[in-house]
Amino acid sequence: MTGTLAIVGLGPGDEAMVTPQVRAALDAATDVIGYIPYVARVAPRPGLTLHPSDNRVERERAAHALDLAAQGRQVVVVSSGDPGVFAMAAAVFEVVEEGAPRWADVPVSVLPGITAMLAAAARAGAPLGHDFCAINLSDNLKPWAVIERRLRLAAEADFAMAFYNPRSRARPEGFARALAVLRECCGPARLVLFARAVSTPEEHLRIVTLAQAQPDMADMRTVVIVGSSQTRMIHRATGPVLYTPRSLDGAAA
Ligand code: SAH
């Protein structure tokens, strides 16, 4: 039997946001590989081996997955959200490119999922309704100077911005610095969404201004969306809605 490797996104948390395509790949899998909390989202069953691994071992995990597929297994690597957004798909291709010849014939597919910023944006309204960008605030894999430069240029270009990995115990200072840069570039009135654990029972959304934003409003389970100059909040009977109109009114052009 020919082995295969599928790198799939499990979405933000809610089972209903796992795509039917990803569900089918999981149902056909002999092996599921990934970070411990993501593998925990896959139900055990006869014929399926679960391989949970620790954080920050992405390359070893990718090589393990490729080896199993080369041996003829039906392997699924799981990521949260979308596997191509700050997740395992790029890690697998890094390892493939450096590549051992024994992996040359392994078919690799990437099955998309609903990424955190899209799930968060949908819960708040439509803050990404005009041009936007996504930035990973973790400085594990790039220097802080690069992050700060991208923040400044994105703010100058007046993008709405989605921030992944805003803050962790290992990096308590970075997000405070990011907020300081944003206040300098965008001013105190700019709207900010803190969306934690979207689509899970612990979901918590909060909309504040940059002047009110505090570093401890974010943690590892939070995606932060900073609006553009056009992003606004409207008040409906069901609560506030954050959205960015589709056209510029000229003020920011
Ligand atoms: N591949 C994932 C992102 C992995 S990076 C995706 O596409 O969503 C991990 C970061 O994603 C977290 O630090 C957080 O910023 C964000 N994140 C993942 N799931 C989330 C959720 N349910 N709610 C809010 N943010 C989430």
Boltz pocket constraint, residues with backbone or C-beta under 6 A from the ligand:
constraints:
  - pocket:
      binder: B
      contacts: [[A, 11], [A, 12], [A, 13], [A, 79], [A, 80], [A, 81], [A, 82], [A, 83], [A, 84], [A, 85], [A, 86], [A, 87], [A, 114], [A, 115], [A, 116], [A, 117], [A, 120], [A, 163], [A, 164], [A, 165], [A, 166], [A, 167], [A, 195], [A, 196], [A, 197], [A, 198], [A, 199], [A, 200], [A, 219], [A, 220], [A, 221], [A, 222], [A, 223], [A, 224]]
      max_distance: 6.0
